[in-house]
Amino acid sequence: MKWTGARYTDTPTVEVRTWIDAPPERVWALVSDISLMPDMSRELQSVAWLDGATGPAVGARFLGHSKHDALGEWSTTSYVVEYEPGRRFAWAVQDPADPSAVWRFRLHAGDGGTDLSQWMQMGPGRSGLCEAIDRMPEKEQKIVFVRLRELEQNMTATLKQIKKRAEAG
């Protein structure tokens, strides 16, 4: 990740991608099953669908519980905002109209495999990171950069796990 000098209000993004030697259907089964994500994520500890939902659909909600050594523990409600089976799955964290983050998986089939990307946008709504920025506003750009770099590393690890599982069949 390169230094951009981004501030939280810039709604900075990070994206990672990997090629998976497996059909999109197999990759999609992993990406769209949120119950698998805690095993593949460094921060996400647990996740559960809400309101009787059993899987992704636009408007469906899920509760996630996360943990980070420096940021502590927190729970968030996420709303599925994009859902195109086999191609795209995205959710907004907290308030879909003013999310604290937006996350997205995209799949593209080709050459007998799948190009998988994971993308994340900070803000524009407030998140726990804003508390650190409020305490040290002169360090906002560094706080944002460090968190983006950390998210990039975590997302890379998640995609590595998805790739391993998909290619194993």
Buried (B, 14 or more C-beta within 10 A) or exposed (E): EEEEEBBBEBBBBBEBBBEBEBBBEBBBBBBBEBEBBBEBBBBBEEBEBEEEBEBBEEEBBBEBBBEBEEBEEEEBBBBBBBBEEBBBBBBBBBEBEEBBBBBBBBBBBEEEBBBBBBBBBBBBBBBBBBEBBEEEEEEBBEBBBBBBBBBBBBBBBBBEBBBEBBEEE
